[in-house]
Amino acid sequence: MVCYIVLSILTAASCSRFLLQNNFIFMLPINVWPPFITIGILTATFSASLSNLIGSSRVLEALAKDNVYGKLLSFVSGGVYRNNPVVAVFLSWALVQLILLIGSLNTIAQINSVLFLLSYLATNLACLGLELASAPNFRPSFKYFTWYTAFGGLFGTLVMMFIINPLYSFCSIVLCILLILLLHLFSPSRSADWGSISQALIFHQVRKYLLMLDSRKDHVKFWRPQILLMVVNPRSSCALIDFVNVLKKSGLYVLGHVKVGPEFADLETDPTLVENSHWLSLVDHLKVKAFIELTVAHSVREGMHHLIRISGMGAMKPNTIVLGFYDSEPPQDFFQSPESLYRTNTFQDEFQGRSLFPLRKDSSEKQLSGSEYISLISDILRMKKNVCVCRHFQLLDKTAVATQGRYKYIDVWPVNFFDPNSEDPFDTSSLFMLQLACIIQMVNGWKHLKLRVFLCDGRTTHVTDLTDFRNSRSNELRFKQQLQLLRISASIHQDPEWSRLLASL
């Protein structure tokens, strides 16, 4: 480099501008022995072309081995003799000849310079991304490396590209981006496990913003459901998992599962390590935006305590726990049912002749008793969490709901089941149900459904006189005004049978 710098300075000091611009072999007449220049030109050209030819052939061989271009370069990986990519060398030579057909050395020099600078730009961009991601395994040997130097190299190469030729620079950048998109979408190696810098950058940013979230600053105006759905077996819970994905409304959604087993010290390995990949495949298959949390415990109740306490991170913690209803109905296999929207063979282990997530055969295989189920709900309320109990979701027809005309309403029954005689339709439980109904109505596929609110009078006597009738109408009017205040569009209906039902309890 020192020789090049000294030569450039001496040339600029001893030659005119006109000579340098119009005579490409200006050193011939000023050199001590003119043949030195001819020999130097031939030697430099031969060595540079040979090194570029060998280097580019190695790059082609690497692309062929990595199957980046699929069958397009499959013949290259087969044409190797004594670890020398012979076919790749000839292919590189043919590509060089195509470029030489341009016929103008100045044009070829500009294209070559722009493409070289583009490769340096990509290298600086990759180094900048790794530095910003704070990847611990990125340890450059250049002792003065910082993100400033990477950005400076990136900016400098970009500026030099456009100084050389703006048109070639713009076209090369566009073609490079187009090639990246095509390879990302269609390359046979697009799913290869080479490590994604985007994941490192996302992790860095998510961690930073999670630390900025402060649970002490939570406000009711910005409340949203942060849901933990307890799943016994995903094979029979696909419809419920899909529905809760609608219910979350951009909030946290966690699928929790308790692996009931013996003492952890008696196990050879953690069983959740094997199952975690299957659950992630389940999330991909159902196309839900959910996290997975698995735990091992002596009982479902103990495992649920683990999940409620440790699921989420920072201020993103579950505030609503969703449970399936405890009954004796046989579970339905959504993965193998012919008319199921969730049908798949992904979770069938053909080699071992068994299926993943096997269903229970009868009620005796339940891991939870009725009294324990009630204790679960009691524990959830004791932890100051909302609780939703879901039933008959195996009958939910998602396609029929999305089809306008089949279903028309979302029915809301604002009843406090812990105090059915309460006459206040705006207690916490009722408002929570109204909030969830409004969230469902905001989601595509459910927007066409209208809200119906059924008022349930907590009095155990029928309306017998004009005063009772007026009180009933007054409650309905007050409820309607409250709905308008909350900006909830819904029709209101009285249920005359509710008081009779309460009287029979």
Buried (B, 14 or more C-beta within 10 A) or exposed (E): EEEEEEEEEEBEEEBEEEEEEEEEEBBEEEEEEEEEBEEEBEEEEEEEEEEEBBEBBBEBBBBBEBBBBEEEBEEBBEBBEEEBBBBBBBBBEEEBEEEEEEEEEEEBEBBEBBBEBBEBBBBBBBBBBBBBBEBEEBEEEEEEBEEEBBBEBBEBBBEBBBEBBEEBBEEBBEEBEEEEEEBEEEBBBEEEEEEEBEEBBEEBEEEEEEEEEEEEEEEEEEEBBBBBBBBBBBBBBBBBBBBBBBBBBEBBBBBBBBBEEEEEEEEEEEBBEEBBEBBEBBBEBBEBEBBBBBBBBEEBBEBBBBBBEEBBBEBBBBBBBBBBEBEEEEBBBBBBEEEBBBEBEEBEEEEEEEBBBEBBEEEEEBEBEEEBBEBBBEBBEEBEBBBBEBEEBBEBEBEEBEEEEEBEEBEBBBBBEEEBEBBEBBBEBBBBBBBBBBBBBEEEEBEBBEBBBBBBBBBBEEBEEEEBEEBBEEBBEEBBEBBEEEEBEBEBEBBEEBBEEBEEE
